[in-house]
């Protein structure tokens, strides 16, 4: 018989990951990551609090040949993570989806095609969204191991935390949802 692979007891899809203060990877220091998928095959998320100053949304649409420029609506751009950072992903509310959208939960979906950018540029599309360049990815069991090693906390996501532009306070506000003061966090995992 083959080796049994332990099944994940819970999925963190639709939750936010909050980097612990002692996060060793500078790409994720003080980051808040929305988890779009968490399965036995791995995990994928979008870093929510790393805004991109350039390109602007209008410049990006122009580069992609999406009209109209200037667009009728704007969405925030962020650095979604270190993987595939030349690719764009729109994290958005589910009031607009298409066949290519990955529905994360009842509230949010992820779409990675030009149709959503065209809809937003024309003044339509989802009520709320952000465009992430790149994403954060973990292989099978990797995220679970990092959580066990005290690298991340998890919390429920809410639309304001996901979409507001107050990136400089997002990490502290995410911790506050858990009633955690970052000054009191230890970098050492313990057992009770």
C-alpha angles and dihedrals in degrees: 000000000000125000113277115238112215113244120234110252096208138015122227093202109140094021129108124242115217117201115234115238092252093055103152096203109082090204088068104033109138091354130152113207126192109216111225094176136011115175137142086269092060142277137277129194146162121238104231103192106052104091121197117224092190137076100030117222090253092050091049092050089049091051090051094046093242116152143246104049116208088041123229088232135026132212128195119260121218140173098255095193145300098285122091093345093175089066123083127223124185113210105198149154116278095242084097123038137145135196091279095053120110106217105216096183139324093295107037141042137178122225126182106185139090094251092078092048090050091050092050093045089053091053098261134084126094122348091239132020148140131210114228123194106212130351143234115254137185130190125231110312093352097113092044089053091049090051090050089050089057096249096125142030121204129219139168113272123235127192095244092053091047099046111025119106097228092109095156091063100033095096093052092044091051090052090047089058085065092044089245125146109209091218090064096050118110123210091215120090114222140186125230 
